[in-house]
Structures are given as C-alpha cells and as structure tokens.
C-alpha cells in the first residue's frame, strides 16, 4: 500500500469538526445555518460547518469578557499560563498528522508541507510565546526619592483574531501565542474557506487546560460574524491577516465602534531582485521558483515580481524555467506533490483572469499559462510572464497564485526604484555577491522584511509585518507581545 493510499484512507476515516466553540463547548450556530467545506483538489464536500452570525459573536464576546473580568486566566501567574500553553503546544505536535490532513483537505495544501511546516510551526509559535511570558519584566522609571514611578504592561482584554485561508494554523498561532500568553481572552474567526483546523485547535486548547471562555472559535463569513466582531463595542482589539481591502475596512470598523486597537497584516507584491553580480544563479533560480510556487503562490510574501538585471536576464530565465518543471501541481495527498490546488473556484478563476490579462497587455508567456486540463481539481501550473514593465497590471496588483511577473533592469539603483514603486511593502529579496550592495540595497528597500541571498528566511525571533499598505503592527518575536498589552504608568508619591 502506498503512502498516498494511506493518506486517502485516513482522510476517509477522519472525524471532521463542524461546530463553533463558545465558552468551552462545541455548539451549533444560533441561527442553525451552515456552509459547506469543499476539498478543492476533488470538488467533494468534506462537511457542513456552523455559519456564525451576530448572536454567536455576542455570546462569544460575553464569554470572553466574563473570563477576562474574573481573571481566571489573566490572574494566573505567568509561569502558570506558560505551563498550560506548553501543554497546548505539545498536544498540537502530538496531533500533527491529523492537523496537517485537515489543512490539506480543506485548502489544497500539499500534505508534505502541512506536515513539515504548518503543524510544527504552529506548535513552535505557541511554545515560543509561552516560554517568553515569564521572562518579560516591567520597568521602574528614574525619578527622585519622593516618588516611585512604575511602568507596567497589562492585557488588553478581549481580542478578536481574523485569520486567512492560506496558512490557517500558522496565522492563528501567530495571534494566539502572544495574545494568550499575555493574559487576554481570544475569539478566533477562521476563514470560511478553511475553518476545520481552527476548530481542532479549540479542542486541543481545552484538553491543555485553557479555562472556558478564554479561547473561542467562530467559523463563518466575514460580512456576518467578522463584521460583528469588528464592530462590537466590547472587543478591545481586532487583529487581522488578509487582503489590504479587508484590512482597510476593519480599520474603519474600529474607528466607527469603540476605537478598538486594530493591527492589520495585509497584502504584498514583493520584489525579488537578482543582480548581475549574483554568485550562484542556480541557487537563485531554484529559490525564485520556490518563492512563487510554494503553497500554490497563495502567500502574502510570494516573490511575485522578479527583477533581473538585463545583463544576465536571458541565462537566468532559462534556469528558472527549468526549475519550474519540478513544481507541477498534483494530488495534495501524494507525499511528493510540491504544489496542490487553489483554495476554491473563486480564487482559481481570479488567477486565470490575471494570466489572461497579462497576455492581453503584451507580456510574453515563458511557462505555464491558463490551465488546459479538465476535471474538478482546481490546479494551475506555475506561470512566468516576461517582458513586463512596472506599469503592467500584473506587476502592481497582488494575484495570490503561482504567477510570476518578470521585469528587467540596468543596475541596482534602477532595481530599488522599481521595487519601491508599489503600494505594498511586505517583503523584498536581493541576490548579490557584493556586501556593500547587499547592505545599501537592504537599507533602501521599503519593506518590512528583506531577504539577502535567500527568500523567506527567519524564525520566531524575527518580527513579521509590512510597510505602506501591507499593514501595521507585527507578528512573531517579542514585538508581537507588545500589541496585546496596554502600557500603564503608575506614579506613587512617598
């Protein structure tokens, strides 16, 4: 029996979560409404999931507020919260295969990626913030002998976290880790496109000993339950990862309601620059292929704008086209599949429309193109569109698929100018063998993260977020924990 067959058999026998999780219990939506969770690789309906609305948001916020006010979690010593969260991380690791399978079935992600990255990275994020929480100290301000001035951090209260469909587990953990570690109550709203793994997290959190009401999960649509959370007068913070358009709307909701804290991690159109003095074109080409193909290109930091010095452009693109041959999409449950299915029909159609638009605007197709295959699977081959200018639509708008726009340049100064000519500023990459160019270039690039001679490097110690319309605030690192606390000054006269 092959590994692929085993994964398909496990999928058939898997118990799929379907209810909301409010105040420590799995419950149906108050309205009784549901929506279908569909496997994008097959078109099959996996299960029907509770479609939450205003009433469910009210119930979850009330439960979260009660848990925060009676301090059943916030009042515990940091070491005690740490112990529970470490147990939570251990359970995530113990259920790695099940969580990875849920992730793969729900959004088309290759099982090999869900196993090697998504599930273990989720556990690491929870554990990292757990380990940090009893090592953070408050401050005593330098004042005279007649006073004691304290600077302390306190949890915000009720945090609503709205996370995307492309990395459902990891994006949830990047919010849950710091928010729970610092003593907040959290309501997680997963995307309606990929809600299953978040509901499994709720089960594991309860097993780990997280008190009832401290962690709630509301599956449903953005315009219903998401809007209700964003506008709720008793939510203290809205934290979001997703599109820039939705991020802007949530900022409006925060202002229109109770001026809740609002942290947005939004879109990107990241420039991947290959200079003429790059010392390893083979490695750069392999990395450029991975930077646009990993997770089907459904990555906010995808290296979707490839800027190549005209002096090496032809040779480099030959190497890149050869690399893309290793990234053809297939059955996500095959252990060797590098690329899976697009998350749903809407995203599939959007990517195909962008490819057609690029060709209509005069781009040259070097690889891939509109899918030609028949069948229910939403597979798009990796596509390269060359001979573009910075003004082309595909060089400016986020596509969120395996579509690479190639632009030539002459010299690093022009490359930096092209890279920075964007509404976004999430990530950028620079390949050069010149240390001075590496430093000057990374300083000049207007992006929250710059990768030099690599793409997507980093770990939990590094903050993640963007400049410009890629958002505000930061996930990961100790800087993330600052987002979920209020700074209090206490002046005591002696």
SEDOTI-921896 format. One record per residue (C-alpha): x, y, z; residue number from 0. Coordinates in steps of 0.001 Angstrom, whole numbers. Each point is the difference from the previous one (the first is absolute). Layout:
BEGIN
+---------+---------+---------+-----+
!      xx !      yy !      zz !   i !
+---------+---------+---------+-----+
!       X !       Y !       Z ! NUM !
...
+---------+---------+---------+-----+
***
This chain:
BEGIN
+---------+---------+---------+-----+
!      xx !      yy !      zz !   i !
+---------+---------+---------+-----+
!       0 !       0 !       0 !   0 !
!    1444 !    3403 !    -987 !   1 !
!     337 !    2984 !    2276 !   2 !
!   -2512 !    1813 !   -2211 !   3 !
!   -2577 !   -2751 !     500 !   4 !
!     576 !     117 !    3735 !   5 !
!    -645 !    3748 !      88 !   6 !
!   -3185 !    -414 !   -2030 !   7 !
!   -1174 !   -2742 !    2361 !   8 !
!     726 !    2202 !    3010 !   9 !
!   -1953 !    2778 !   -1632 !  10 !
!   -3010 !   -2287 !    -391 !  11 !
!      64 !   -1020 !    3664 !  12 !
!     695 !    3473 !    1396 !  13 !
!   -2582 !    1553 !    2326 !  14 !
!    -464 !    3556 !   -1236 !  15 !
!    -862 !    2774 !    2461 !  16 !
!   -3011 !    2079 !    -979 !  17 !
!   -1327 !    2016 !    2957 !  18 !
!     978 !    3339 !    1463 !  19 !
!    1885 !      25 !    3298 !  20 !
!   -1411 !    2438 !    2568 !  21 !
!     678 !     100 !    3746 !  22 !
!    1656 !   -3403 !      41 !  23 !
!   -2676 !   -1858 !   -2001 !  24 !
!    -580 !    -948 !   -3606 !  25 !
!   -3347 !    1420 !   -1103 !  26 !
!   -2018 !     564 !   -3155 !  27 !
!    -417 !    3514 !   -1320 !  28 !
!   -2899 !    1765 !    1727 !  29 !
!   -1781 !     272 !   -3354 !  30 !
!     605 !   -3642 !    -841 !  31 !
!    1601 !    1076 !   -3279 !  32 !
!    2939 !   -1877 !   -1508 !  33 !
!    2313 !     216 !   -2998 !  34 !
!    1858 !   -2661 !   -1940 !  35 !
!    3692 !    -693 !     361 !  36 !
!    1209 !   -1224 !   -3407 !  37 !
!    3185 !   -1834 !    -935 !  38 !
!    1466 !    2111 !   -2845 !  39 !
!    2036 !   -2910 !   -1354 !  40 !
!   -3093 !   -2127 !    -646 !  41 !
!   -3059 !    2233 !     250 !  42 !
!   -1440 !   -2284 !    2699 !  43 !
!   -1884 !    1418 !    2964 !  44 !
!    1977 !    -829 !    3123 !  45 !
!   -2614 !    1051 !    2554 !  46 !
!   -2420 !    2765 !     895 !  47 !
!    1218 !    2546 !    2556 !  48 !
!   -1878 !    2319 !    2345 !  49 !
!    -458 !    3424 !   -1607 !  50 !
!     187 !    2438 !    2871 !  51 !
!   -1587 !    3446 !     110 !  52 !
!    -701 !    2908 !    2313 !  53 !
!   -1584 !   -2103 !    2739 !  54 !
!    2978 !   -2328 !     121 !  55 !
!    2403 !    2933 !      78 !  56 !
!   -1920 !    1471 !    2934 !  57 !
!     115 !   -3320 !    1852 !  58 !
!    3722 !    -474 !    -603 !  59 !
!     859 !    3566 !     989 !  60 !
!   -2060 !    -353 !    3187 !  61 !
!    1794 !   -3236 !     874 !  62 !
!    3383 !    1528 !    -755 !  63 !
!    -793 !    3127 !    2019 !  64 !
!   -1173 !   -2025 !    3006 !  65 !
!    3166 !   -2087 !    -133 !  66 !
!    2118 !    3129 !    -127 !  67 !
!   -1812 !    1877 !    2750 !  68 !
!      72 !   -2853 !    2522 !  69 !
!    3701 !    -442 !    -840 !  70 !
!    -208 !   -3776 !    -331 !  71 !
!    2809 !     323 !   -2567 !  72 !
!    1405 !    3524 !     218 !  73 !
!     319 !    -371 !    3775 !  74 !
!    2152 !   -3102 !    -209 !  75 !
!    3715 !     405 !     514 !  76 !
!    1967 !     185 !   -3249 !  77 !
!    1643 !   -3324 !     840 !  78 !
!   -3428 !   -1617 !     325 !  79 !
!   -1180 !    1345 !   -3353 !  80 !
!    3293 !   -1181 !   -1466 !  81 !
!    -601 !   -3554 !    1225 !  82 !
!   -3459 !    -180 !   -1604 !  83 !
!    1217 !    1416 !   -3303 !  84 !
!    2956 !   -2391 !    -101 !  85 !
!   -2456 !   -2851 !     482 !  86 !
!   -2068 !    1480 !   -2840 !  87 !
!    3104 !      17 !   -2216 !  88 !
!     770 !   -3611 !     938 !  89 !
!   -3516 !   -1077 !    -979 !  90 !
!     292 !    1802 !   -3326 !  91 !
!    3216 !   -1892 !    -679 !  92 !
!   -1583 !   -3278 !    1101 !  93 !
!   -2901 !     561 !   -2430 !  94 !
!    2276 !    1156 !   -2803 !  95 !
!   -1214 !   -2532 !   -2571 !  96 !
!   -3681 !     732 !     602 !  97 !
!     493 !    3771 !    -113 !  98 !
!    2065 !    -270 !   -3169 !  99 !
!   -2636 !   -2152 !   -1641 ! 100 !
!   -2755 !    2461 !     921 ! 101 !
!    2099 !    2804 !   -1473 ! 102 !
!     659 !   -1889 !   -3224 ! 103 !
!   -3596 !   -1105 !    -550 ! 104 !
!   -1493 !    3376 !     823 ! 105 !
!    2142 !    2322 !   -2125 ! 106 !
!    1956 !   -2154 !   -2443 ! 107 !
!    3404 !     258 !    1669 ! 108 !
!    2486 !   -2831 !    -725 ! 109 !
!      56 !   -2424 !    2909 ! 110 !
!    3812 !      67 !      26 ! 111 !
!     -56 !    3755 !     718 ! 112 !
!   -2725 !    -254 !    2610 ! 113 !
!    2010 !   -2712 !    1770 ! 114 !
!    3423 !    1595 !    -264 ! 115 !
!    -955 !    3628 !     597 ! 116 !
!   -3571 !     936 !     903 ! 117 !
!    -702 !   -2344 !    2904 ! 118 !
!    3454 !     165 !    1657 ! 119 !
!     250 !    3780 !    -560 ! 120 !
!   -3332 !     398 !    1770 ! 121 !
!    1291 !   -1876 !    3017 ! 122 !
!    3246 !    2008 !     -26 ! 123 !
!   -1857 !    3316 !     -68 ! 124 !
!   -2124 !    -904 !    3017 ! 125 !
!    2974 !   -1400 !    1916 ! 126 !
!    2275 !    2956 !    -828 ! 127 !
!   -2392 !    2571 !    1406 ! 128 !
!    -736 !   -2233 !    2970 ! 129 !
!    3692 !    -182 !     828 ! 130 !
!     356 !    3779 !    -316 ! 131 !
!   -2820 !    1077 !    2286 ! 132 !
!    1747 !    -627 !    3341 ! 133 !
!    3190 !    1678 !   -1198 ! 134 !
!   -1440 !    3443 !    -739 ! 135 !
!     516 !    2673 !    2632 ! 136 !
!   -1781 !    3282 !     602 ! 137 !
!    1895 !    3236 !     683 ! 138 !
!     702 !    2479 !    2764 ! 139 !
!     458 !    3523 !   -1327 ! 140 !
!    2964 !    2075 !    1240 ! 141 !
!   -1558 !    2598 !    2338 ! 142 !
!     894 !    1739 !    3256 ! 143 !
!    -198 !   -1411 !    3519 ! 144 !
!   -3477 !    1404 !     555 ! 145 !
!   -1755 !   -2346 !   -2452 ! 146 !
!     -91 !   -3483 !   -1451 ! 147 !
!    -840 !     -49 !   -3714 ! 148 !
!   -1068 !   -3358 !   -1458 ! 149 !
!    -431 !    -867 !   -3669 ! 150 !
!   -1993 !   -3197 !    -357 ! 151 !
!   -1684 !   -1944 !   -2784 ! 152 !
!   -3491 !   -1436 !     398 ! 153 !
!   -2036 !   -2163 !   -2411 ! 154 !
!   -2362 !    1846 !   -2323 ! 155 !
!   -3035 !   -2126 !     833 ! 156 !
!   -2042 !   -1609 !   -2793 ! 157 !
!    1914 !    -569 !   -3249 ! 158 !
!   -1752 !    -945 !   -3253 ! 159 !
!    2379 !   -1676 !   -2450 ! 160 !
!   -1055 !    -341 !   -3639 ! 161 !
!    2362 !   -2253 !   -1935 ! 162 !
!     323 !    -965 !   -3696 ! 163 !
!    -445 !   -3237 !   -1874 ! 164 !
!    3524 !    -481 !   -1358 ! 165 !
!    1736 !    -943 !    3287 ! 166 !
!   -2954 !    -573 !    2358 ! 167 !
!    1973 !   -1607 !    2820 ! 168 !
!    3148 !    2122 !    -104 ! 169 !
!   -1782 !    3340 !    -311 ! 170 !
!   -2265 !    -951 !    2904 ! 171 !
!    3012 !    -941 !    2135 ! 172 !
!    1755 !    3288 !    -775 ! 173 !
!   -2999 !    1750 !    1585 ! 174 !
!    -870 !   -2515 !    2717 ! 175 !
!    3542 !    -393 !    1330 ! 176 !
!     624 !    3603 !    1120 ! 177 !
!   -3653 !     834 !     745 ! 178 !
!    -536 !   -2970 !    2315 ! 179 !
!    3450 !     162 !    1557 ! 180 !
!    -591 !    3591 !    1113 ! 181 !
!   -3327 !    -885 !    1641 ! 182 !
!   -2658 !     975 !   -2518 ! 183 !
!   -3165 !   -1837 !    -963 ! 184 !
!    -117 !    -800 !   -3724 ! 185 !
!   -2709 !    -537 !   -2595 ! 186 !
!    1393 !   -1591 !   -3160 ! 187 !
!   -1869 !     462 !   -3294 ! 188 !
!    1500 !   -2350 !   -2605 ! 189 !
!    -704 !     491 !   -3672 ! 190 !
!   -3127 !   -1694 !   -1302 ! 191 !
!    2290 !   -1537 !   -2644 ! 192 !
!    2062 !   -1945 !    2572 ! 193 !
!   -1619 !    -212 !    3455 ! 194 !
!     660 !   -3606 !    1010 ! 195 !
!    3449 !     186 !    1586 ! 196 !
!   -1003 !    2963 !    2192 ! 197 !
!   -2838 !   -2046 !    1474 ! 198 !
!    2427 !   -2819 !     764 ! 199 !
!    2251 !    2541 !    1755 ! 200 !
!   -2911 !     891 !    2276 ! 201 !
!    -343 !   -3631 !    1046 ! 202 !
!    3703 !    -262 !     763 ! 203 !
!      40 !    3281 !    1928 ! 204 !
!   -2709 !   -1293 !    2314 ! 205 !
!    1891 !   -3250 !     504 ! 206 !
!    3081 !    2031 !     913 ! 207 !
!   -1883 !    1716 !    2819 ! 208 !
!    -831 !    3381 !   -1471 ! 209 !
!   -2964 !    1270 !    2081 ! 210 !
!   -3427 !     188 !   -1606 ! 211 !
!    -706 !    3281 !   -1743 ! 212 !
!    3661 !     873 !    -499 ! 213 !
!     160 !   -1441 !   -3530 ! 214 !
!   -3017 !     -46 !   -2314 ! 215 !
!    -257 !    -861 !   -3707 ! 216 !
!   -2707 !    1393 !   -2290 ! 217 !
!     -53 !   -1412 !   -3542 ! 218 !
!   -1966 !    2039 !   -2490 ! 219 !
!     172 !    2773 !   -2547 ! 220 !
!    1752 !    3329 !     228 ! 221 !
!   -3080 !    2071 !    -800 ! 222 !
!   -1954 !   -1648 !    2831 ! 223 !
!    1967 !   -1178 !    3026 ! 224 !
!    3214 !    1774 !   -1013 ! 225 !
!   -1814 !    3304 !    -292 ! 226 !
!   -1783 !    -621 !    3296 ! 227 !
!    3316 !    -471 !    1808 ! 228 !
!    1607 !    3015 !   -1664 ! 229 !
!   -2902 !    2255 !     982 ! 230 !
!    -548 !   -1472 !    3473 ! 231 !
!     206 !    2572 !    2778 ! 232 !
!    1402 !   -2528 !    2477 ! 233 !
!    2915 !   -1248 !   -2126 ! 234 !
!    3211 !    1760 !     997 ! 235 !
!    2174 !   -1007 !   -2961 ! 236 !
!    -470 !   -1233 !   -3536 ! 237 !
!    3014 !   -1730 !   -1542 ! 238 !
!    -133 !   -1087 !   -3616 ! 239 !
!    1994 !   -1658 !   -2755 ! 240 !
!   -1409 !     173 !   -3519 ! 241 !
!    -587 !    2317 !   -2916 ! 242 !
!     716 !    3717 !     105 ! 243 !
!   -3602 !     814 !    -993 ! 244 !
!   -1418 !   -1888 !    2985 ! 245 !
!    2689 !    1416 !    2276 ! 246 !
!   -1041 !    3540 !    -930 ! 247 !
!   -3625 !    -859 !     730 ! 248 !
!     874 !   -1407 !    3418 ! 249 !
!    1872 !    3185 !     848 ! 250 !
!   -3176 !    1912 !    -820 ! 251 !
!   -2012 !   -2323 !    2224 ! 252 !
!    2416 !     549 !    2881 ! 253 !
!    -418 !    3766 !    -360 ! 254 !
!   -3769 !    -115 !    -372 ! 255 !
!    -484 !   -2197 !    3058 ! 256 !
!    2002 !     299 !    3207 ! 257 !
!    3394 !    1007 !   -1445 ! 258 !
!    1254 !   -3502 !     709 ! 259 !
!    3653 !    -759 !    -637 ! 260 !
!     363 !   -1145 !   -3612 ! 261 !
!    3007 !   -1847 !   -1393 ! 262 !
!     -36 !    -930 !   -3688 ! 263 !
!    2396 !   -2274 !   -1896 ! 264 !
!   -1062 !     400 !   -3603 ! 265 !
!    1031 !    -621 !   -3579 ! 266 !
!    3279 !     123 !   -1840 ! 267 !
!    1570 !     231 !   -3436 ! 268 !
!    3488 !    -893 !    1035 ! 269 !
!    2981 !     791 !   -2231 ! 270 !
!    2598 !   -2761 !    -431 ! 271 !
!    3142 !    1634 !   -1399 ! 272 !
!    2798 !   -1939 !   -1711 ! 273 !
!    3065 !    2156 !    -676 ! 274 !
!    2619 !    -628 !   -2660 ! 275 !
!    2566 !    -718 !    2732 ! 276 !
!   -2053 !   -2838 !    1513 ! 277 !
!    2518 !   -2750 !     755 ! 278 !
!   -2319 !   -3020 !    -279 ! 279 !
!   -2592 !     321 !   -2764 ! 280 !
!   -1064 !   -3629 !     383 ! 281 !
!    -890 !     515 !    3648 ! 282 !
!   -1684 !    3305 !    -759 ! 283 !
!   -2096 !   -1602 !   -2756 ! 284 !
!   -1050 !   -2894 !    2223 ! 285 !
!    -915 !    2460 !    2746 ! 286 !
!   -1931 !    2271 !   -2376 ! 287 !
!   -2048 !   -3016 !   -1126 ! 288 !
!    -795 !    -959 !    3584 ! 289 !
!    -806 !    3612 !     896 ! 290 !
!   -2890 !      69 !   -2484 ! 291 !
!   -1110 !   -3653 !      79 ! 292 !
!      46 !    -891 !    3692 ! 293 !
!   -3534 !    -406 !    1347 ! 294 !
!   -1281 !     482 !   -3591 ! 295 !
!    1197 !    3590 !     135 ! 296 !
!   -2677 !     706 !    2606 ! 297 !
!    2505 !    1768 !    2239 ! 298 !
!     -23 !    3674 !     958 ! 299 !
!    3800 !      91 !    -269 ! 300 !
!     117 !   -1824 !   -3352 ! 301 !
!    2859 !    1283 !   -2158 ! 302 !
!   -2474 !     941 !   -2714 ! 303 !
!    2050 !    2794 !   -1631 ! 304 !
!    3269 !   -1410 !   -1324 ! 305 !
!    2460 !    2772 !    -839 ! 306 !
!    3014 !   -1271 !   -1960 ! 307 !
!    2958 !    2013 !   -1230 ! 308 !
!    -171 !      96 !   -3805 ! 309 !
!    3643 !   -1113 !    -182 ! 310 !
!    -950 !   -3480 !    1288 ! 311 !
!   -3735 !     -67 !    -707 ! 312 !
!       8 !   -2516 !   -2853 ! 313 !
!    2262 !   -2522 !    1724 ! 314 !
!   -1818 !     358 !    3294 ! 315 !
!   -3464 !    -499 !   -1473 ! 316 !
!    1173 !   -3182 !   -1756 ! 317 !
!    1037 !   -1350 !    3399 ! 318 !
!   -3277 !    1130 !    1566 ! 319 !
!   -2172 !   -1688 !   -2628 ! 320 !
!    1908 !   -3242 !     585 ! 321 !
!    -590 !     298 !    3751 ! 322 !
!   -3747 !     491 !    -448 ! 323 !
!    -263 !   -3423 !   -1596 ! 324 !
!     401 !   -1382 !    3540 ! 325 !
!   -3021 !    1960 !    1293 ! 326 !
!   -2917 !   -1472 !   -1928 ! 327 !
!   -3255 !    -267 !    2021 ! 328 !
!   -1490 !   -3360 !     878 ! 329 !
!   -1878 !   -1952 !    2688 ! 330 !
!     728 !    1781 !    3305 ! 331 !
!     -73 !   -3314 !    1892 ! 332 !
!    2894 !   -1448 !   -2008 ! 333 !
!    3094 !     394 !    2234 ! 334 !
!    2124 !    1274 !   -2913 ! 335 !
!   -2450 !    2582 !   -1342 ! 336 !
!    1669 !    3444 !      50 ! 337 !
!   -3086 !    2046 !    -882 ! 338 !
!   -3649 !    -673 !     749 ! 339 !
!   -3325 !    1529 !    -979 ! 340 !
!   -1203 !    3592 !     192 ! 341 !
!   -2186 !     479 !    3049 ! 342 !
!   -3332 !     379 !   -1818 ! 343 !
!   -1630 !     772 !   -3343 ! 344 !
!     -45 !    3750 !     657 ! 345 !
!    3762 !     144 !     518 ! 346 !
!     623 !   -2344 !   -2922 ! 347 !
!   -2040 !    2206 !   -2350 ! 348 !
!    1712 !    3147 !    1326 ! 349 !
!    3478 !   -1355 !    -760 ! 350 !
!   -1029 !   -1181 !   -3463 ! 351 !
!   -1448 !    3438 !    -763 ! 352 !
!    3275 !    1628 !    1008 ! 353 !
!    1969 !   -2276 !   -2329 ! 354 !
!   -2310 !     911 !   -2886 ! 355 !
!     331 !    3686 !     890 ! 356 !
!    3789 !    -191 !      -7 ! 357 !
!      14 !   -1574 !   -3452 ! 358 !
!   -2459 !    2606 !   -1287 ! 359 !
!    2321 !    2743 !    1253 ! 360 !
!    2850 !   -1362 !   -2098 ! 361 !
!    1958 !   -2189 !    2419 ! 362 !
!    1969 !   -2957 !   -1353 ! 363 !
!    -985 !   -3416 !    1349 ! 364 !
!    3127 !   -1980 !     932 ! 365 !
!   -1635 !   -2815 !    1961 ! 366 !
!   -3389 !   -1191 !    1126 ! 367 !
!   -3010 !    2025 !   -1011 ! 368 !
!   -3747 !    -500 !     337 ! 369 !
!    -764 !   -3586 !    1141 ! 370 !
!    -975 !   -2401 !   -2786 ! 371 !
!    -963 !   -3024 !    2059 ! 372 !
!   -3536 !   -1168 !     676 ! 373 !
!   -1379 !   -1277 !    3262 ! 374 !
!   -1078 !    1281 !    3389 ! 375 !
!    3452 !     758 !    1422 ! 376 !
!     902 !    3694 !     143 ! 377 !
!    3585 !    -315 !   -1243 ! 378 !
!    1978 !    2807 !   -1656 ! 379 !
!    3520 !    -611 !   -1353 ! 380 !
!    2802 !    2385 !     964 ! 381 !
!     -57 !    2860 !   -2488 ! 382 !
!    2694 !    2495 !   -1058 ! 383 !
!    -912 !    3190 !   -1852 ! 384 !
!    3035 !    1908 !   -1252 ! 385 !
!     641 !    3261 !   -1890 ! 386 !
!   -1998 !    1940 !    2541 ! 387 !
!     359 !    3592 !    1143 ! 388 !
!    -681 !    1335 !    3504 ! 389 !
!   -3256 !    1464 !   -1367 ! 390 !
!   -1527 !   -3334 !   -1011 ! 391 !
!   -2992 !   -1019 !    2123 ! 392 !
!    1612 !   -3323 !     927 ! 393 !
!    3070 !    1839 !    1236 ! 394 !
!   -2069 !    2131 !    2373 ! 395 !
!   -2939 !   -2064 !    1319 ! 396 !
!     140 !   -2965 !    2349 ! 397 !
!   -1071 !   -3165 !   -1828 ! 398 !
!     401 !   -2620 !    2758 ! 399 !
!     846 !   -2830 !   -2330 ! 400 !
!    3013 !   -1596 !   -1767 ! 401 !
!     394 !    2848 !   -2510 ! 402 !
!    3356 !    1752 !    -309 ! 403 !
!     471 !    3401 !   -1631 ! 404 !
!    3531 !     581 !   -1370 ! 405 !
!    1488 !    3479 !    -411 ! 406 !
!    3491 !     819 !   -1247 ! 407 !
!    2197 !    2746 !    1449 ! 408 !
!    3406 !    1583 !    -502 ! 409 !
!    1879 !     425 !    3286 ! 410 !
!   -1001 !    -228 !    3643 ! 411 !
!   -1214 !    3593 !     223 ! 412 !
!   -2663 !    -624 !   -2640 ! 413 !
!    -977 !   -3287 !    1663 ! 414 !
!    -554 !    1731 !    3341 ! 415 !
!   -2080 !    2706 !   -1681 ! 416 !
!   -2213 !   -2609 !   -1706 ! 417 !
!    -298 !   -2090 !    3169 ! 418 !
!   -1098 !    2978 !    2112 ! 419 !
!   -2512 !    1186 !   -2610 ! 420 !
!   -2826 !   -1982 !    1580 ! 421 !
!   -2959 !     488 !    2302 ! 422 !
!    1353 !   -2913 !    2011 ! 423 !
!    3061 !    -513 !    2160 ! 424 !
!    -144 !   -3428 !    1590 ! 425 !
!    3159 !   -1759 !   -1191 ! 426 !
!    2850 !     287 !   -2499 ! 427 !
!    2970 !   -2095 !   -1020 ! 428 !
!    3444 !     873 !   -1317 ! 429 !
!    2586 !   -2321 !   -1580 ! 430 !
!    3488 !    1482 !    -199 ! 431 !
!    3591 !    -995 !     665 ! 432 !
!     924 !    3534 !    1007 ! 433 !
!    -303 !     632 !    3756 ! 434 !
!    -284 !    3750 !    -490 ! 435 !
!   -2875 !    -444 !   -2463 ! 436 !
!   -1653 !   -2463 !    2400 ! 437 !
!      49 !    2474 !    2857 ! 438 !
!    -843 !    3093 !   -2037 ! 439 !
!   -2718 !   -1855 !   -1855 ! 440 !
!   -1643 !   -1463 !    3102 ! 441 !
!      15 !    3435 !    1627 ! 442 !
!   -1570 !    1630 !   -3062 ! 443 !
!   -2777 !   -2562 !    -525 ! 444 !
!   -3274 !    1161 !    1578 ! 445 !
!   -1143 !   -3332 !    1365 ! 446 !
!    -611 !   -1514 !    3413 ! 447 !
!    2309 !   -2933 !    -754 ! 448 !
!    2950 !    -122 !   -2400 ! 449 !
!    1578 !   -3328 !    -944 ! 450 !
!    3603 !     152 !   -1213 ! 451 !
!    1145 !   -3011 !   -2048 ! 452 !
!   -3014 !   -2006 !    1158 ! 453 !
!   -3777 !     230 !      72 ! 454 !
!   -2287 !    -404 !    2997 ! 455 !
!    2748 !    -481 !    2568 ! 456 !
!    -611 !     680 !    3667 ! 457 !
!   -1546 !   -1544 !    3093 ! 458 !
!   -2142 !     947 !    2997 ! 459 !
!    2620 !    2463 !    1251 ! 460 !
!    -596 !    2309 !   -2979 ! 461 !
!   -3006 !    2336 !    -216 ! 462 !
!   -2231 !    -348 !   -3054 ! 463 !
!   -2017 !    2780 !   -1609 ! 464 !
!      58 !    2637 !   -2672 ! 465 !
!     420 !    3576 !   -1075 ! 466 !
!   -2586 !    2112 !   -1832 ! 467 !
!   -3235 !   -1807 !    -940 ! 468 !
!    1410 !   -3340 !    1096 ! 469 !
!   -1246 !     874 !    3465 ! 470 !
!    1072 !    1007 !    3478 ! 471 !
!    1095 !   -1707 !    3190 ! 472 !
!    2116 !   -3136 !      45 ! 473 !
!    -466 !   -3725 !     469 ! 474 !
!    2680 !   -2244 !    1574 ! 475 !
!    2804 !     953 !    2388 ! 476 !
!    -316 !    1963 !    3243 ! 477 !
!   -1322 !    2938 !   -2025 ! 478 !
!   -3215 !   -1951 !    -581 ! 479 !
!    -618 !    -227 !    3739 ! 480 !
!      10 !    3790 !     213 ! 481 !
!   -3076 !      95 !   -2262 ! 482 !
!   -2156 !   -1883 !    2470 ! 483 !
!     772 !    2062 !    3091 ! 484 !
!    -812 !    3471 !    1305 ! 485 !
!    2808 !    2128 !    1407 ! 486 !
!    -839 !    1405 !    3447 ! 487 !
!    1892 !    2696 !    1892 ! 488 !
!    -435 !      33 !    3787 ! 489 !
!    1418 !    2940 !    1994 ! 490 !
!     158 !    -590 !    3744 ! 491 !
!     900 !    2936 !    2229 ! 492 !
!    1931 !   -1033 !    3090 ! 493 !
+---------+---------+---------+-----+
***
